[in-house]
Protein backbone atom coordinates (compact mmCIF):
# COMPACT_ATOMS: atom_id res chain seq x y z
CA UNK A 1 0.00 0.00 0.00
CA UNK A 2 2.82 2.36 0.81
CA UNK A 3 4.37 1.69 -2.60
CA UNK A 4 1.07 2.48 -4.37
CA UNK A 5 0.63 5.73 -2.41
CA UNK A 6 4.21 6.75 -3.23
CA UNK A 7 3.57 6.02 -6.93
CA UNK A 8 0.36 8.07 -6.88
CA UNK A 9 2.10 10.99 -5.19
CA UNK A 10 4.89 10.83 -7.76
CA UNK A 11 2.31 10.65 -10.54
CA UNK A 12 0.45 13.74 -9.33
CA UNK A 13 3.70 15.59 -8.79
CA UNK A 14 4.77 14.78 -12.33
CA UNK A 15 1.42 15.99 -13.69
CA UNK A 16 1.64 19.25 -11.77
CA UNK A 17 5.19 19.80 -13.01
CA UNK A 18 4.13 19.09 -16.62
CA UNK A 19 1.21 21.53 -16.30
CA UNK A 20 3.41 24.30 -14.88
CA UNK A 21 6.08 23.61 -17.50
CA UNK A 22 3.46 23.74 -20.28
CA UNK A 23 2.03 27.01 -18.96
CA UNK A 24 5.50 28.55 -18.75
CA UNK A 25 6.34 27.47 -22.31
CA UNK A 26 3.03 28.87 -23.60
CA UNK A 27 3.74 32.23 -21.94
CA UNK A 28 7.27 32.20 -23.35
CA UNK A 29 5.90 31.37 -26.80
CA UNK A 30 3.46 34.29 -26.60
CA UNK A 31 6.31 36.71 -25.83
CA UNK A 32 7.84 35.70 -29.18
CA UNK A 33 4.72 35.22 -31.31
CA UNK A 34 2.89 38.45 -30.38
CA UNK A 35 5.76 40.80 -31.38
CA UNK A 36 6.23 38.82 -34.61
CA UNK A 37 2.53 39.03 -35.48
CA UNK A 38 2.62 42.74 -34.67
CA UNK A 39 5.52 43.28 -37.08
CA UNK A 40 3.75 41.34 -39.86
CA UNK A 41 0.47 43.19 -39.30
CA UNK A 42 2.13 46.61 -39.30
CA UNK A 43 4.05 45.81 -42.47
CA UNK A 44 0.77 44.92 -44.22
CA UNK A 45 -1.08 48.01 -42.98
CA UNK A 46 -1.35 51.38 -44.65
CA UNK A 47 1.05 54.15 -43.68
CA UNK A 48 -1.50 56.10 -41.64
CA UNK A 49 -2.83 53.03 -39.83
CA UNK A 50 0.65 51.80 -38.98
CA UNK A 51 1.53 55.07 -37.25
CA UNK A 52 -1.06 54.49 -34.54
CA UNK A 53 0.57 53.65 -31.17
CA UNK A 54 -1.18 50.31 -30.80
CA UNK A 55 -0.20 46.66 -30.81
CA UNK A 56 -2.15 45.02 -33.62
CA UNK A 57 -2.32 41.34 -34.51
CA UNK A 58 -4.22 41.83 -37.78
CA UNK A 59 -3.44 44.36 -40.54
CA UNK A 60 -5.41 47.63 -40.62
CA UNK A 61 -6.27 48.97 -44.07
CA UNK A 62 -4.50 46.03 -45.73
CA UNK A 63 -1.82 47.27 -48.12
CA UNK A 64 1.55 46.30 -49.64
CA UNK A 65 2.52 49.96 -49.62
CA UNK A 66 5.37 49.45 -47.15
CA UNK A 67 7.00 46.71 -49.26
CA UNK A 68 6.62 48.75 -52.46
CA UNK A 69 8.22 51.85 -50.96
CA UNK A 70 11.13 50.10 -49.30
CA UNK A 71 11.95 47.92 -52.32
CA UNK A 72 11.68 50.53 -55.08
CA UNK A 73 11.79 54.04 -53.63
CA UNK A 74 14.31 53.33 -50.86
CA UNK A 75 16.33 50.86 -52.99
CA UNK A 76 16.51 48.17 -50.33
CA UNK A 77 17.21 45.70 -53.12
CA UNK A 78 20.83 46.83 -53.35
CA UNK A 79 21.73 46.06 -49.69
CA UNK A 80 19.70 42.85 -50.06
CA UNK A 81 21.88 41.74 -52.99
CA UNK A 82 25.02 42.72 -51.08
CA UNK A 83 23.91 40.63 -48.10
CA UNK A 84 23.10 37.64 -50.31
CA UNK A 85 26.51 37.89 -52.00
CA UNK A 86 28.44 38.16 -48.74
CA UNK A 87 26.40 35.49 -46.95
CA UNK A 88 26.39 32.84 -49.68
CA UNK A 89 30.05 33.31 -50.67
CA UNK A 90 31.28 33.56 -47.09
CA UNK A 91 29.26 30.57 -45.91
CA UNK A 92 30.46 28.30 -48.71
CA UNK A 93 34.10 29.22 -48.10
CA UNK A 94 33.69 28.93 -44.34
CA UNK A 95 32.19 25.44 -44.53
CA UNK A 96 34.85 24.27 -47.00
CA UNK A 97 37.84 25.59 -45.03
CA UNK A 98 36.46 24.46 -41.68
CA UNK A 99 35.84 20.98 -43.11
CA UNK A 100 39.38 20.79 -44.50
CA UNK A 101 40.85 21.83 -41.15
CA UNK A 102 38.64 19.37 -39.30
CA UNK A 103 39.65 16.60 -41.70
CA UNK A 104 43.33 17.22 -40.96
CA UNK A 105 42.70 16.93 -37.22
CA UNK A 106 41.11 13.47 -37.45
CA UNK A 107 44.29 11.85 -38.75
CA UNK A 108 45.89 9.94 -35.88
CA UNK A 109 49.50 10.64 -36.89
CA UNK A 110 49.46 14.39 -37.53
CA UNK A 111 52.46 15.94 -35.71
CA UNK A 112 51.53 18.63 -33.22
CA UNK A 113 47.81 17.87 -33.38
CA UNK A 114 47.21 18.50 -29.69
CA UNK A 115 49.05 21.82 -29.92
CA UNK A 116 46.90 22.86 -32.89
CA UNK A 117 43.71 21.96 -31.06
CA UNK A 118 44.89 23.93 -28.03
CA UNK A 119 45.61 26.95 -30.21
CA UNK A 120 42.14 26.69 -31.80
CA UNK A 121 40.56 26.60 -28.33
CA UNK A 122 42.53 29.69 -27.31
CA UNK A 123 41.20 31.63 -30.30
CA UNK A 124 37.66 30.82 -29.16
CA UNK A 125 38.36 32.49 -25.79
CA UNK A 126 39.33 35.85 -27.31
CA UNK A 127 36.33 38.21 -27.61
CA UNK A 128 35.72 39.67 -31.06
CA UNK A 129 35.81 43.24 -29.77
CA UNK A 130 39.42 42.75 -28.59
CA UNK A 131 40.69 42.16 -32.14
CA UNK A 132 38.40 44.55 -33.99
CA UNK A 133 40.89 47.43 -34.17
CA UNK A 134 43.82 45.23 -35.27
CA UNK A 135 41.55 43.71 -37.93
CA UNK A 136 40.64 47.17 -39.16
CA UNK A 137 44.32 48.13 -39.43
CA UNK A 138 45.17 44.94 -41.32
CA UNK A 139 42.24 45.32 -43.72
CA UNK A 140 43.12 48.97 -44.29
CA UNK A 141 46.70 48.04 -45.16
CA UNK A 142 45.36 45.44 -47.59
CA UNK A 143 43.06 48.08 -49.17
CA UNK A 144 39.96 46.03 -48.33
CA UNK A 145 38.01 48.75 -46.52
CA UNK A 146 34.73 49.62 -48.28
CA UNK A 147 34.70 46.39 -50.26
CA UNK A 148 32.47 43.36 -49.94
CA UNK A 149 35.61 41.22 -49.82
CA UNK A 150 36.37 42.41 -46.28
CA UNK A 151 32.99 41.06 -45.13
CA UNK A 152 33.56 37.73 -46.89
CA UNK A 153 37.03 37.35 -45.35
CA UNK A 154 35.81 38.37 -41.88
CA UNK A 155 35.35 35.18 -39.88
CA UNK A 156 36.29 33.02 -42.85
CA UNK A 157 37.17 30.23 -40.41
CA UNK A 158 36.32 29.75 -36.76
CA UNK A 159 37.55 27.43 -34.07
CA UNK A 160 34.01 26.38 -33.23
CA UNK A 161 33.26 25.21 -36.77
CA UNK A 162 36.62 23.43 -37.10
CA UNK A 163 36.16 21.47 -33.89
CA UNK A 164 32.53 20.74 -34.72
CA UNK A 165 33.46 19.29 -38.12
CA UNK A 166 36.31 17.36 -36.50
CA UNK A 167 33.83 15.77 -34.10
CA UNK A 168 31.60 14.74 -36.99
CA UNK A 169 34.53 13.27 -38.88
CA UNK A 170 35.59 11.32 -35.78
CA UNK A 171 32.28 9.45 -35.98
CA UNK A 172 33.40 8.00 -39.34
CA UNK A 173 35.66 4.93 -38.92
CA UNK A 174 39.18 5.84 -40.02
CA UNK A 175 39.55 2.35 -41.47
CA UNK A 176 37.27 3.39 -44.35
CA UNK A 177 39.76 6.07 -45.37
CA UNK A 178 42.69 3.68 -45.01
CA UNK A 179 40.95 1.11 -47.24
CA UNK A 180 40.31 3.76 -49.88
CA UNK A 181 43.96 4.85 -49.79
CA UNK A 182 45.11 1.25 -50.21
CA UNK A 183 42.95 1.10 -53.34
CA UNK A 184 44.77 4.17 -54.68
CA UNK A 185 42.50 7.03 -53.58
CA UNK A 186 44.13 10.38 -52.83
CA UNK A 187 43.49 12.61 -49.82
CA UNK A 188 41.14 14.98 -51.67
CA UNK A 189 39.09 12.06 -53.00
CA UNK A 190 38.81 10.55 -49.52
CA UNK A 191 37.85 13.96 -48.12
CA UNK A 192 35.21 14.73 -50.75
CA UNK A 193 33.78 11.29 -51.54
CA UNK A 194 33.82 9.75 -48.07
CA UNK A 195 34.00 12.26 -45.24
CA UNK A 196 31.94 15.04 -46.80
CA UNK A 197 29.22 12.65 -47.92
CA UNK A 198 29.01 10.87 -44.56
CA UNK A 199 29.00 14.12 -42.54
CA UNK A 200 25.84 15.62 -44.06
CA UNK A 201 24.39 16.45 -40.65
CA UNK A 202 27.58 18.25 -39.65
CA UNK A 203 27.71 20.23 -42.88
CA UNK A 204 24.07 21.27 -42.43
CA UNK A 205 24.71 22.34 -38.84
CA UNK A 206 27.78 24.44 -39.65
CA UNK A 207 26.08 25.89 -42.73
CA UNK A 208 23.04 26.98 -40.73
CA UNK A 209 25.12 28.54 -37.96
CA UNK A 210 27.33 30.41 -40.40
CA UNK A 211 24.48 31.48 -42.69
CA UNK A 212 22.59 33.00 -39.76
CA UNK A 213 25.74 34.66 -38.40
CA UNK A 214 26.68 36.23 -41.70
CA UNK A 215 23.15 37.28 -42.60
CA UNK A 216 22.75 39.03 -39.23
CA UNK A 217 26.32 40.44 -39.29
CA UNK A 218 26.24 44.04 -38.11
CA UNK A 219 29.46 45.03 -36.33
CA UNK A 220 31.77 44.24 -39.25
CA UNK A 221 29.78 46.22 -41.87
CA UNK A 222 29.43 49.09 -39.42
CA UNK A 223 33.21 49.26 -38.88
CA UNK A 224 34.54 48.34 -42.34
CA UNK A 225 31.93 49.85 -44.70
CA UNK A 226 31.38 53.58 -45.19
CA UNK A 227 30.11 53.58 -48.77
CA UNK A 228 26.30 53.40 -48.82
CA UNK A 229 26.47 51.48 -52.12
CA UNK A 230 28.20 48.62 -50.23
CA UNK A 231 25.80 48.56 -47.28
CA UNK A 232 24.45 45.19 -46.26
CA UNK A 233 20.80 44.74 -45.36
CA UNK A 234 21.29 45.04 -41.61
CA UNK A 235 23.28 48.26 -41.96
CA UNK A 236 20.69 49.70 -44.37
CA UNK A 237 17.89 48.90 -41.91
CA UNK A 238 19.83 50.61 -39.15
CA UNK A 239 20.24 53.71 -41.32
CA UNK A 240 16.56 53.66 -42.23
CA UNK A 241 15.19 53.14 -38.73
CA UNK A 242 17.68 55.09 -36.60
CA UNK A 243 19.00 57.71 -39.01
CA UNK A 244 16.10 58.74 -41.23
CA UNK A 245 18.22 61.42 -42.87
CA UNK A 246 20.16 58.65 -44.63
CA UNK A 247 17.07 57.66 -46.61
CA UNK A 248 15.31 59.40 -49.43
CA UNK A 249 13.79 62.75 -48.45
CA UNK A 250 10.87 62.14 -50.80
CA UNK A 251 9.20 59.71 -48.41
CA UNK A 252 8.54 59.78 -44.73
CA UNK A 253 9.72 56.47 -43.35
CA UNK A 254 6.48 55.29 -41.80
CA UNK A 255 6.16 52.32 -39.47
CA UNK A 256 4.84 49.99 -42.17
CA UNK A 257 7.97 50.67 -44.25
CA UNK A 258 10.25 49.90 -41.31
CA UNK A 259 8.37 46.70 -40.48
CA UNK A 260 8.45 45.65 -44.14
CA UNK A 261 12.23 45.97 -44.03
CA UNK A 262 12.37 43.73 -40.96
CA UNK A 263 10.22 41.08 -42.66
CA UNK A 264 12.41 41.17 -45.78
CA UNK A 265 15.48 40.71 -43.56
CA UNK A 266 14.18 37.58 -41.81
CA UNK A 267 12.57 35.86 -44.82
CA UNK A 268 15.80 34.16 -46.03
CA UNK A 269 16.37 32.68 -42.56
CA UNK A 270 12.83 31.32 -42.49
CA UNK A 271 13.26 29.96 -46.02
CA UNK A 272 16.51 28.08 -45.37
CA UNK A 273 15.61 26.54 -42.00
CA UNK A 274 13.10 23.88 -43.22
CA UNK A 275 15.76 22.42 -45.55
CA UNK A 276 18.32 21.87 -42.80
CA UNK A 277 16.06 21.40 -39.79
CA UNK A 278 15.99 17.61 -40.07
CA UNK A 279 19.79 17.52 -39.91
CA UNK A 280 20.12 20.22 -37.28
CA UNK A 281 19.23 18.40 -34.04
CA UNK A 282 21.04 15.27 -35.17
CA UNK A 283 24.10 17.33 -35.98
CA UNK A 284 24.11 19.20 -32.67
CA UNK A 285 23.79 16.02 -30.61
CA UNK A 286 26.40 14.10 -32.58
CA UNK A 287 28.85 16.99 -32.65
CA UNK A 288 28.58 17.49 -28.91
CA UNK A 289 28.93 13.82 -27.97
CA UNK A 290 32.35 13.13 -29.51
CA UNK A 291 35.63 13.91 -27.84
N, C-alpha and C positions, 0 to 999 in steps of 0.2 A: 504493500500500500504506500509506503514511504517513497518507493521508487516511482510509482505512478504519479504521486503528487509532485515530486521533483520534476518529472517530465512535463506535467501540465504547466507548472510554474515557468519552466524554461520555454515552453511553447508560447505562452502568453507574453513572456518577456521578448521573445523573438518577434512576435507579431507587432507589439508596441514599437519596438525598434524599427521594424520595416515601415510602419506607418509614419513615424517621425522622420525617417530618412526620406521617404517618398514625398512628404510635405515639404521638407527642406529643398529637395531637388526641384520640385515644382516651382517654389518661390525663386530659386536660383535661375531656373529656366525663364521665368517671367521677366527677371531683370535684364535678360539678354534679348528676348523676343520682342518685348514692348518697344524698346528704343529702335530695333531694326524695323518693325512695322511702321513706326513713326517716320523713320527716314524714307521708306518706300512711299508712304502715303503723301508726305510733303513733296517728294520729287514728282509725283503724278498729279499734284494740285496746280491750280493756276497761281500766277505770281502774287495776286492780291490775297487769295485765300491762304497761301503758305506763309504770309507775313503775320498772321494772327498768332498771338502768344499762347497757343494751345497745343496739347499733345493729342494728335489725331491718329486713329488706327485705320481709317478709311480715307481715300482721297476726297478732297472738296473741290468742286468744279473741275472734274477730271480733265487733264490736259498733259500733252507731251511737250509743252512749251519749254520747260526747264532743260530737257535733253536737247531740244533743237537749238536753244541759245548757246548752251555750253559746248556743243559739238561743232557748230558752224560759226557763230558770231565770236565766241571766245577762243576758237581754235584749239580745243582740248585734244583734238586728234593728233596734233604734233607731239605733245608730251606722252600721249598714249603709245604712239609708235616708238618713241625713244625708250619708254619703259619696256615694251615688248622686245625690242632689239637687245637691250642690256640684260634683261632677265633670261631670255631664251639662250643667248650666246654664253652668258656667264654661267648659267646652270649646266649646260652641256659640257663646257670646259671643266667646271668644278667637279662634276660627277666623274668625268674621264680621269682627271689627274688624281683625285682622291682614290679612285679604284686602282690605278696603277701603283700608288704609294702603298695602299693596303695590301695589294698583291705581293709586293716586295717583302712586306713584313710577315707574311705567312710562311716564307721559306725557312726551314729549320736551321740552315747553315749560313745565314747571312751574317757576316762579321759586324759586330757593333750594334746588333739589333736592339738589345736592351737599352743602350745609350740613345739610340734614335727614338725609341718609344718614350723614354724619359724626357727628351728634348721636346717632343710633341706635346706631352702632358704639361710641360712648363709653359709653352706658348698658350695653352688654354687657360692658364691662371692669370695672364696679363690682360687687364681691361682694355677695351678698344680705345677709350679716351686717352690712355697713357701714350699710345703710339700715333695718335691722330696728327700731331704737329710734325713729327719726323716723316710720316707718310706724305704729308703735304709738301715738305721740302724736297723729298725724293721725286715725287711726281712733277713738281715744278722744274727741277733740274732735267728731267726727262721730257719736258715740254708736253706733258699730258693734261695739264690743267685746261678746263673748258673743252674737253673731248669726251665722247662716250667711252673711249678706250679706258680711261681712268676708272670708270664705274665697273667695267667688265673685269679689269685686273684687280679691283679691290675685293679682297676675300676670295681670291681665285682658288685657294685651297684652305682647309681648316683642319685643325687637329681632331676635332670631333668627328668630321666626316671620314677622315683617314682611319681612325680607330674603329668607327662603326663598320666600315667596309672590311677592315681586317677581321673583325669578329664574324662577319658573315662568311668570309672566305675560310675561316677556321672550321666552319661547320661542314666544309667540303673535304672529304678524305684526300690527303695529299698523295695517296697511292694512285689515284686516278691520273694526276698530273705526271707522276713518274712513269706510269704505263704509257701515256701518250708520248712522252719524251723518248722512251725506248723504241717506240714505233717510228720515230723520226720527226715528231712535232717540235716546232720551235716555241720559245717563250711567249711570243705574241699570239700564236695560234692557241696555246694552252690558256692564255689569259682571256682571249676573246671567245673562243668556242666552248670552253669548259666553265671557267670561273664566272664570267659575265652572264652566261646563260643560266647557271645554277643559282645565282644570287639575285634573282629578279626582285624578291621582296626587299633586299637591301638597297638595290638601285632605286626602287620606287620610294623607299623611305628617305634616302638622301636627296633624291630629286625633289620630293615634296617640301622637305625642310628648306632646301636652297632656293627653290622657286618662290616660296612664301617670303623668305628673307630678302631676296633681291627685289621682289615686287614691292615690298613695303619699305625698301631702303630709303632712308631720309637724311641721316647725318652726312653720309658721303656726298650725295648731290649738293647738299647745302654748303659743304666746305669746298668742294672741288669745282663746282659749276657756277659760273656767274653769267653766262650767256643765256638769255631766255629762250633762244632757239634750241638749246641743248637740255632744257628742263625735262626732268622725268615727271610722271603723273603726280607723284606725291608732292613734289616741290611746286608744281603748278597749282595744285589744290591749296597748298599753304598760301601761295601768293594771292589766290582768288578769295579765300575765306578770311585771312588775317589782314592782308595788304590789298585792299580793293583798288588802290591807285595803280596797281600793276596790271589790272585788266582793262578792257576797252572802256572808254568813257562814254560810249554810245548807250550802254545798257547799265542799269542798276542791277547789281548782283543780288537778286532776290533769294529767299530761302530755298525755293524749289530748284533754282539753278545750282546752289551749293549742294543740296541733297542729291541731285542728279549726278553731280561729279563724284560723290561718295559711292553711289551705286555703280557707276562705271568703273570705279577703282577696285571694287570687290568682286565684280562679275567674273574675271579670269580665275580668281581663287576658287569661287564656287564651281566654275566649269571644270577645273582640273581635278578637284578632289574626288568625285565619283569614280574616276578612272584608276586612281591609285589607292582608294580607301580599302579595298579588299587585301592589298598587300601591306597596308600601313601597320595594323596591329600585329600582324605576324612578324613584320620586320622589326618593330620595336622590341617585342618580346625576345626574338631570337638574338638580336644584336646586343641586348642587355644581359643575356644569360651566358655568353661565352667569355672566357678569360683571355 
